[in-house]
Amino acid sequence: MTEKEALKKLRELTKINDNDNAINHLLHQISTFAGQEKAGKLLEKIDSGGVQAKVAFVGSHTIQGLDNITRYEASKRNLNIQSLVGGYNQWNLLMLKPESDLQHFGADVTVCSLDESIIYKHFGDSGWSTETLSFALEEAFKEIKKVLTIYTTRVATTIVLHTIPLPLYDWKAVTNYREKQKVSMLWRRFNQDLLNLHTTLENVIVLDFEVLTQDVQETRDPRMKHYASMSYTSNVWQVISKEIASIIASIKGLSQKVLALDLDQTLWGGIIGDDGVHGIQLSKTFPGNQFYAFQQVIKRLQAQGILLTIVSKNDWDNVKDVFISHDDMVLDEEDFVQISCNWGPKSESLANMASRLNLGKDSIVFVDDNPFERELVSSQLPEVTVIPLSQDPSLYIQDLLMEGYFNTMNSTDEDHKRLEKYKQIAKREELKEDSDSIEEYLLQLEMELDVFEILSSHVPRIAQLSQRTNQFNMTTTRLTESEVVGISNSESSSIYGFRLKDKFGDNGIVGYVHVKKEEHRWLIENFIMSCRVFQRSVECEVLRVILENAKLQGVSEVIGNYKPSKKNKLVSDFYQNNGFELVDYGENSTCWVYLFKKEIGKVEWIQLTASEEGMSV
């Protein structure tokens, strides 16, 4: 399908406001900026059924087009974007003005694109010199920091900036090479200060412009700068928009967790069954070094908490020899949480893998060199993200990383222990299969539960659970780290975390309950639990502990809210099944109340323990 045909089909869908599950496929047929911007405009008219997100765009120069290209990129990530675009050079006024349209919009993400004009306005009449440049850079940074600080006190939003590139011609206009070096040093120091903003403003993300645009052929167009005050080209918007979409996906809990890999012609060149261990292409010299480098990148992803699995049509005996005896095999057998080498459909292997690991299929990224296998998985498992690998293996790394599928807002100790924890899941599944009943299995797990009021050291993990958890998430509310801190420091609200251990190891902090407290009533603002501990009644025991503590503090009723989403249907009857009564059935949520008419029974196979901060009863 050509780009023109894809746009025509997309236009037809807008007329009937229908998503026939073909949108994502259509978007991948569009490669030019003009086509992608048109697609973004068309997508504004379609309810794609994706996760809703509000994104505001402001800047010190002309930013038109960035909203549409971002909508295009976000739609590929199952995001439905509603946008607000500020006027030319209105960024500071919109952020500083109380009750502005920007504040009322309530953006999940505010994108602020700045150019050199915010620096040069501080030159005054002094003219260009390293001294006036140093002063202007300092004043510009002070202004940026002040505006962002004020804005973040009024609006709960993630702010995305990028560093500001030094214009080539301004550098060229300095004729003294010693001065050129000083100009570069001063400008780099300014950008370094921007990159450090997150240390004082933790909701700020600053993208490195020079790194992101190093493969962009043209970042500036002098004619468009003079004609339309466009400081950056559409090529820049294409790479920046991918990062913005990745940030939004991370905030909305849509980051992927699993990388499912083919083997032949993917992790190595050649066919192991035909070429043998020492006949495949995998080495530190060409052409095997292309696959060696690809494995190195995958190893880095695994070290950051991405789960690796193998899904290959192969004989395991042949494959195992590669892990055992090939000197240039970067990945070890132990790096993979699950290995599926058989001759069945890969879609079936992927579905079984997701089931055994208790993960949604939409958390999987599938990589295979064979277009037939990719198309088959896409058609049978549309939730799985399938990467179209290039025919040239030197481009595999680019294909895997450019969309930012695995990017997250933060990293915690839990991420680095993820492989170990999911291997524990596999051992639990073996125990489950060997048990005569589910009750016997649960008793043999020897589970220990600790419920506690969170401390500052728990904040990153709580925010991460909020942003990544979709299935057991009663209201799908996302919290930033600063919001978690604010709730924890509030006299009227508390966040209770809970961790779980069993005979196979420590699961770590697997969930939390956000409670708003009134004198005789508690409101459960949200209840979140990781899919790692599903089907063990952990949530029931946590709820019982919360209710018992509410009773001890003289509370006469506890309110629980449920807001349905595409992914949390699993918990739609959670409160009803645990003794709550329906009090309000709204259009977008249901409200339940627990009046302490009867006690919730203790879960017999879970033992309560109490840490120093614990609240177990």
LUMKOL-51497 format. One line per field, with one value per residue (C-alpha): residue number from 1; x, z, y. Coordinates in steps of 0.02 Angstrom, whole numbers, plus 50000, padded with zeros to 5 digits. Layout:
N
pos: [NUM/...]
east: [X/...]
up: [Z/...]
north: [Y/...]
***
This chain:
617
pos: [1/2/3/4/5/6/7/8/9/10/11/12/13/14/15/16/17/18/19/20/21/22/23/24/25/26/27/28/29/30/31/32/33/34/35/36/37/38/39/40/41/42/43/44/45/46/47/48/49/50/51/52/53/54/55/56/57/58/59/60/61/62/63/64/65/66/67/68/69/70/71/72/73/74/75/76/77/78/79/80/81/82/83/84/85/86/87/88/89/90/91/92/93/94/95/96/97/98/99/100/101/102/103/104/105/106/107/108/109/110/111/112/113/114/115/116/117/118/119/120/121/122/123/124/125/126/127/128/129/130/131/132/133/134/135/136/137/138/139/140/141/142/143/144/145/146/147/148/149/150/151/152/153/154/155/156/157/158/159/160/161/162/163/164/165/166/167/168/169/170/171/172/173/174/175/176/177/178/179/180/181/182/183/184/185/186/187/188/189/190/191/192/193/194/195/196/197/198/199/200/201/202/203/204/205/206/207/208/209/210/211/212/213/214/215/216/217/218/219/220/221/222/223/224/225/226/227/228/229/230/231/232/233/234/235/236/237/238/239/240/241/242/243/244/245/246/247/248/249/250/251/252/253/254/255/256/257/258/259/260/261/262/263/264/265/266/267/268/269/270/271/272/273/274/275/276/277/278/279/280/281/282/283/284/285/286/287/288/289/290/291/292/293/294/295/296/297/298/299/300/301/302/303/304/305/306/307/308/309/310/311/312/313/314/315/316/317/318/319/320/321/322/323/324/325/326/327/328/329/330/331/332/333/334/335/336/337/338/339/340/341/342/343/344/345/346/347/348/349/350/351/352/353/354/355/356/357/358/359/360/361/362/363/364/365/366/367/368/369/370/371/372/373/374/375/376/377/378/379/380/381/382/383/384/385/386/387/388/389/390/391/392/393/394/395/396/397/398/399/400/401/402/403/404/405/406/407/408/409/410/411/412/413/414/415/416/417/418/419/420/421/422/423/424/425/426/427/428/429/430/431/432/433/434/435/436/437/438/439/440/441/442/443/444/445/446/447/448/449/450/451/452/453/454/455/456/457/458/459/460/461/462/463/464/465/466/467/468/469/470/471/472/473/474/475/476/477/478/479/480/481/482/483/484/485/486/487/488/489/490/491/492/493/494/495/496/497/498/499/500/501/502/503/504/505/506/507/508/509/510/511/512/513/514/515/516/517/518/519/520/521/522/523/524/525/526/527/528/529/530/531/532/533/534/535/536/537/538/539/540/541/542/543/544/545/546/547/548/549/550/551/552/553/554/555/556/557/558/559/560/561/562/563/564/565/566/567/568/569/570/571/572/573/574/575/576/577/578/579/580/581/582/583/584/585/586/587/588/589/590/591/592/593/594/595/596/597/598/599/600/601/602/603/604/605/606/607/608/609/610/611/612/613/614/615/616/617]
east: [50000/50067/50066/49933/49821/49847/49795/49642/49588/49619/49514/49371/49377/49360/49196/49115/49220/49260/49415/49412/49575/49667/49728/49895/49932/49890/50002/50153/50132/50160/50341/50353/50327/50190/50098/50120/50058/49905/49875/49888/49755/49641/49667/49599/49429/49434/49400/49534/49486/49661/49712/49664/49799/49805/49960/49995/50123/50203/50361/50467/50454/50332/50285/50139/50144/50225/50054/49996/50156/50151/49970/50025/50168/50061/49922/50049/50069/49880/49863/49721/49789/49691/49803/49816/49938/49994/50022/50187/50314/50179/50264/50309/50147/50040/50142/50147/49970/49850/49689/49761/49693/49847/49808/49624/49671/49745/49882/49960/50114/50167/50293/50395/50507/50631/50757/50905/50790/50762/50950/50983/50848/50960/51102/51019/51125/51291/51329/51404/51551/51591/51553/51381/51346/51390/51272/51131/51145/51137/50984/50897/50922/50856/50701/50668/50688/50577/50437/50441/50446/50292/50199/50233/50163/49994/49983/50015/50098/50257/50354/50460/50597/50745/50917/50944/51072/51202/51165/51306/51317/51332/51478/51552/51535/51665/51832/51951/51969/52004/51842/51750/51802/51742/51574/51550/51599/51478/51335/51367/51367/51197/51127/51204/51109/50949/50986/51008/50838/50761/50864/50757/50603/50576/50428/50540/50616/50748/50789/50963/50936/51109/51098/50922/50957/51128/51054/50944/51011/50945/50896/50875/50806/50862/50724/50585/50667/50649/50483/50387/50497/50520/50681/50685/50639/50504/50645/50675/50491/50492/50626/50566/50387/50442/50517/50363/50252/50367/50356/50166/50160/50269/50160/50004/50075/50100/50287/50328/50412/50454/50566/50524/50662/50679/50849/50902/50943/50896/51018/51142/51161/51120/51016/51081/51000/51091/51251/51294/51364/51523/51443/51326/51375/51417/51588/51684/51722/51609/51477/51453/51490/51321/51233/51363/51324/51137/51155/51258/51115/50989/51101/51097/50908/50901/51015/50889/50745/50676/50623/50696/50612/50648/50511/50590/50546/50695/50759/50816/50963/51038/51003/51075/51241/51258/51238/51360/51500/51497/51632/51548/51374/51342/51177/51171/51032/51005/50966/50799/50649/50567/50624/50504/50589/50462/50379/50209/50138/50236/50074/50029/50200/50183/50008/50065/50215/50106/49990/50129/50211/50045/50076/49965/50003/50018/50176/50269/50381/50413/50569/50585/50675/50540/50400/50282/50302/50282/50122/50052/50084/50012/49852/49825/49891/49858/49901/50083/50201/50289/50448/50477/50663/50761/50838/51007/51061/51169/51003/50931/50984/50901/50742/50734/50769/50704/50522/50570/50451/50541/50569/50507/50496/50609/50706/50701/50785/50631/50676/50849/50776/50638/50720/50744/50564/50490/50598/50518/50350/50402/50448/50279/50193/50287/50231/50052/50053/50119/49987/49823/49721/49737/49719/49863/49969/49934/49972/50136/50189/50209/50165/50208/50121/50176/50061/50140/50127/50256/50419/50519/50625/50468/50415/50499/50423/50248/50255/50316/50172/50051/50119/50141/49998/49843/49747/49729/49711/49541/49538/49687/49750/49934/50044/50212/50344/50306/50121/50161/50266/50126/49998/50117/50147/49962/49871/49712/49783/49895/49973/49988/50111/50120/50257/50248/50372/50353/50460/50537/50592/50545/50422/50460/50328/50187/50050/49978/49815/49786/49667/49590/49536/49392/49339/49218/49244/49388/49389/49496/49556/49645/49699/49841/49924/50056/50003/50148/50043/49873/49760/49830/49697/49832/49716/49580/49698/49764/49587/49545/49696/49645/49465/49519/49633/49494/49381/49513/49521/49334/49287/49106/49111/49241/49206/49287/49282/49300/49326/49322/49456/49496/49615/49545/49386/49468/49431/49257/49175/49315/49223/49060/49144/49218/49062/49041/48870/48836/48788/48812/48822/48891/48922/49109/49128/49043/49048/49041/49026/49079/48975/49057/48900/49008/49193/49297/49372/49560/49648/49715/49864/49938/50035/50041/50207/50246/50398/50440/50320/50193/50009/49963/49826]
up: [50000/49953/50070/49963/49975/50164/50186/50076/50182/50342/50273/50239/50420/50482/50386/50483/50642/50637/50694/50604/50686/50528/50587/50657/50499/50394/50497/50467/50279/50298/50302/50246/50365/50255/50256/50442/50480/50372/50463/50629/50575/50519/50681/50779/50705/50748/50915/50896/51058/51126/51296/51313/51344/51344/51274/51269/51151/51184/51119/51087/50898/50771/50827/50712/50650/50805/50878/50725/50703/50889/50872/50728/50829/50985/50891/50842/51030/51060/51123/51078/51092/51130/51103/51142/51042/51114/51009/50938/51076/51210/51311/51463/51468/51458/51594/51710/51690/51823/51754/51577/51442/51470/51654/51622/51488/51620/51512/51556/51463/51419/51278/51276/51124/51144/51024/51036/51037/51225/51246/51121/51190/51343/51240/51238/51149/51206/51049/51033/51141/51252/51403/51340/51285/51458/51538/51414/51442/51631/51618/51497/51614/51762/51662/51607/51782/51858/51731/51751/51941/51947/51818/51911/52073/51987/51863/51889/51723/51651/51559/51409/51348/51234/51241/51127/50986/50954/50778/50660/50580/50750/50787/50615/50641/50780/50689/50835/50866/51051/51061/50963/51094/51234/51147/51129/51311/51376/51269/51324/51505/51478/51403/51544/51666/51569/51578/51767/51793/51846/52007/52072/51960/51952/51832/51698/51560/51449/51284/51212/51045/50974/51012/50944/50782/50739/50595/50535/50372/50397/50567/50513/50358/50348/50224/50337/50487/50403/50319/50461/50617/50608/50702/50666/50515/50500/50507/50687/50729/50667/50790/50935/50916/50936/51105/51159/51112/51209/51363/51354/51335/51488/51591/51536/51579/51399/51404/51349/51467/51360/51208/51116/50996/50847/50826/50647/50546/50698/50841/50718/50531/50450/50501/50651/50591/50424/50461/50634/50783/50698/50529/50584/50568/50743/50775/50810/50624/50474/50439/50607/50704/50653/50753/50893/50912/50908/51050/51150/51142/51193/51340/51395/51388/51492/51623/51640/51678/51505/51504/51363/51287/51137/51014/50876/50758/50799/50891/51065/51058/50911/50993/51161/51078/51026/51205/51268/51140/51033/51096/51028/51096/51202/51276/51398/51419/51595/51519/51455/51569/51450/51295/51167/51031/50937/50767/50817/50772/50852/50898/51005/51089/51127/51199/51310/51367/51416/51511/51608/51654/51699/51577/51451/51269/51243/51350/51217/51076/50946/50836/50687/50521/50428/50357/50349/50535/50579/50479/50555/50733/50691/50623/50763/50909/50865/51044/51019/50950/50798/50739/50551/50545/50397/50274/50319/50491/50520/50545/50674/50821/50745/50710/50890/50980/50878/50935/51121/51161/51324/51389/51565/51673/51806/51855/52023/52106/52058/51874/51896/51990/51863/51778/51945/51995/51835/51846/52016/51929/51818/51973/52051/51893/51907/52089/52036/51903/52029/52161/52179/52207/52201/52390/52413/52294/52384/52554/52490/52430/52613/52575/52694/52671/52743/52730/52778/52763/52633/52670/52556/52498/52427/52320/52155/52160/52204/52059/51944/51994/51963/51789/51731/51808/51699/51741/51930/51936/52005/51931/51811/51899/51864/51995/51974/52110/52168/52181/52284/52400/52415/52461/52586/52672/52679/52845/52758/52643/52654/52535/52602/52508/52521/52486/52469/52501/52472/52471/52303/52351/52385/52262/52328/52335/52226/52255/52353/52416/52412/52551/52582/52764/52843/53025/53008/52826/52719/52529/52432/52293/52205/52232/52124/52119/52004/51888/51959/52109/52028/52083/52258/52352/52404/52361/52475/52622/52592/52586/52747/52833/52771/52832/53002/53028/52975/53104/53239/53201/53223/53039/53005/52815/52679/52501/52351/52172/52011/51844/51697/51564/51419/51527/51705/51679/51784/51943/51898/52035/52163/52290/52264/52297/52459/52550/52477/52424/52268/52310/52144/51965/51864/51679/51699/51868/52005/52190/52326/52516/52655/52814/52926/52930/52918/52930/52784/52820/52835/52689/52772/52658/52686/52844/52897/52952/53010/52968/53074/52971/52952/52996/52993/53110]
north: [50000/50171/50321/50403/50250/50240/50422/50395/50247/50347/50489/50368/50310/50489/50510/50369/50392/50207/50115/49949/49895/49947/50116/50057/49961/50114/50228/50119/50146/50334/50391/50574/50719/50792/50626/50602/50777/50747/50584/50676/50800/50659/50562/50710/50667/50482/50400/50268/50183/50212/50277/50461/50591/50781/50863/51051/51128/51298/51379/51532/51509/51435/51259/51222/51044/50969/50930/50834/50734/50691/50633/50523/50445/50427/50338/50204/50177/50157/50336/50454/50632/50790/50941/51126/51234/51400/51555/51613/51652/51640/51503/51608/51708/51550/51464/51614/51679/51614/51540/51536/51420/51314/51291/51252/51124/51008/50932/50764/50825/51003/51015/51175/51201/51344/51419/51539/51692/51673/51694/51832/51947/51970/52047/52217/52348/52277/52178/52005/51953/51805/51915/51968/51789/51723/51850/51812/51625/51647/51760/51642/51495/51594/51640/51461/51392/51527/51500/51310/51322/51433/51326/51163/51234/51261/51118/50932/50896/50823/50958/50909/51026/51002/51077/51227/51205/51339/51407/51361/51533/51618/51505/51537/51725/51713/51725/51691/51504/51531/51628/51494/51366/51480/51508/51321/51292/51425/51358/51179/51234/51315/51156/51056/51166/51127/50941/50958/51041/50876/50880/51024/51004/50817/50829/50906/50798/50878/50794/50809/50897/50860/50674/50655/50748/50678/50577/50721/50791/50967/51037/51219/51305/51489/51533/51466/51550/51721/51685/51599/51607/51418/51382/51195/51091/50959/50829/50885/50870/50690/50635/50744/50681/50500/50542/50640/50492/50376/50489/50495/50305/50286/50402/50309/50138/50081/50043/49867/49744/49591/49571/49409/49358/49245/49161/49116/49272/49377/49342/49267/49252/49087/48936/48839/48677/48688/48783/48713/48805/48864/48898/49037/49220/49282/49358/49519/49541/49572/49509/49422/49581/49652/49515/49528/49714/49677/49553/49679/49804/49671/49626/49808/49810/49651/49730/49872/49755/49709/49526/49422/49271/49160/49116/49012/48871/48764/48611/48657/48536/48633/48800/48749/48707/48890/48949/48818/48818/48976/49095/49253/49222/49378/49320/49175/49049/49121/49292/49226/49210/49086/48990/48921/48817/48713/48698/48766/48937/49079/49167/49016/49017/49203/49182/49037/49138/49286/49171/49084/49249/49331/49473/49559/49524/49712/49710/49609/49670/49534/49535/49417/49436/49338/49449/49300/49262/49446/49462/49303/49364/49536/49461/49335/49439/49622/49674/49621/49754/49681/49766/49761/49718/49783/49662/49736/49670/49825/49918/49797/49905/50058/49959/49898/50061/50208/50200/50193/50050/50007/50184/50224/50379/50307/50153/50065/49917/49817/49837/49763/49615/49583/49433/49347/49382/49314/49159/49137/49146/49001/48899/48941/48880/48714/48698/48739/48604/48476/48520/48424/48582/48770/48778/48656/48758/48921/48845/48774/48946/49001/49182/49324/49493/49659/49812/49978/50166/50215/50305/50421/50274/50191/50340/50289/50115/50180/50304/50166/50051/50193/50228/50048/49949/49931/49772/49786/49974/50024/50200/50202/50358/50395/50478/50563/50551/50728/50687/50531/50639/50767/50633/50554/50721/50763/50749/50694/50559/50407/50282/50106/49996/49808/49683/49495/49355/49169/49012/49058/49233/49414/49490/49663/49802/49736/49865/50009/50082/50270/50321/50492/50509/50600/50589/50443/50396/50335/50350/50226/50340/50197/50018/49951/49781/49706/49565/49462/49412/49384/49241/49222/49326/49451/49595/49525/49513/49688/49756/49665/49745/49919/49895/49829/49978/50097/50016/50034/50220/50243/50245/50194/50181/50153/50209/50124/50190/50093/50181/50060/50060/49946/49846/49841/49740/49606/49707/49772/49667/49676/49783/49691/49523/49590/49649/49823/49889/49991/50171/50259/50202/50346/50359/50341/50255/50156/50196/50063/50076/49959/49983/49852/49745/49590/49556/49499/49329/49313/49228/49070/49041/49215/49254/49437/49509/49684/49788/49940/50044/49903/49910/49724/49666]
***
